[in-house]
Amino acid sequence: MKGKRKVKTKKWQVAEQFKAAAQAALRARSARANRFLDAALLAGRDLEPVGLLAGTGPRLSSHFTSAGDQ
């Protein structure tokens, strides 16, 4: 074997498309959305909600099933 065959990937192209879409979404934001997000950035992570307020808790519907349903 003379050398390794190069593998062609599209990950760089996909990354550029994602970056372009993100920049377009940022340009399309309203002034109110900009103020809201800027205030959130200034507050930092300490004031972010955690647990159920953040939406990362367990599903409540599984807690309310009866024993006969299982």
C-alpha positions in Angstrom: 0.0 0.0 0.0 1.3 3.4 -0.9 -0.8 5.4 1.4 -4.0 5.8 3.2 -7.1 6.7 1.2 -8.6 10.1 2.2 -12.1 9.9 3.5 -14.4 12.6 2.1 -16.7 14.1 4.7 -19.3 16.8 4.6 -18.9 17.8 8.2 -17.2 21.1 7.3 -19.9 21.9 4.8 -22.6 21.1 7.3 -20.9 23.3 10.0 -20.8 26.2 7.6 -24.5 25.8 6.7 -25.3 25.7 10.4 -23.2 28.8 11.1 -24.9 30.7 8.2 -28.4 29.6 9.4 -27.5 30.8 13.0 -26.3 34.2 11.7 -29.5 34.6 9.7 -31.6 33.8 12.7 -29.7 36.3 14.8 -30.2 39.0 12.2 -33.9 38.3 12.1 -34.4 38.8 15.9 -36.5 41.7 17.1 -35.3 44.5 19.4 -37.4 43.0 22.2 -35.8 39.6 21.8 -32.3 41.2 21.8 -33.1 43.0 25.0 -34.4 39.8 26.7 -31.4 37.8 25.6 -28.9 40.5 26.6 -30.4 40.7 30.0 -30.1 36.9 30.4 -26.5 37.1 29.4 -25.8 39.8 32.0 -27.5 37.8 34.8 -25.4 34.8 34.2 -26.1 31.1 35.0 -26.7 31.7 38.7 -30.2 33.0 38.0 -31.2 30.3 35.5 -34.0 28.0 36.6 -33.1 24.4 37.5 -35.1 21.2 37.9 -38.7 21.2 36.9 -38.7 24.9 36.1 -36.0 24.3 33.5 -37.9 21.4 32.0 -35.4 18.7 32.9 -37.4 16.8 35.5 -38.9 13.3 35.1 -42.2 12.9 33.3 -45.1 13.3 35.8 -47.4 11.1 33.8 -45.4 8.0 34.8 -45.9 8.8 38.5 -49.7 8.8 38.3 -50.2 5.4 36.7 -52.0 2.9 38.9 -50.6 -0.5 39.8 -53.3 -2.3 37.7 -52.2 -0.5 34.5 -48.7 -2.1 34.5 
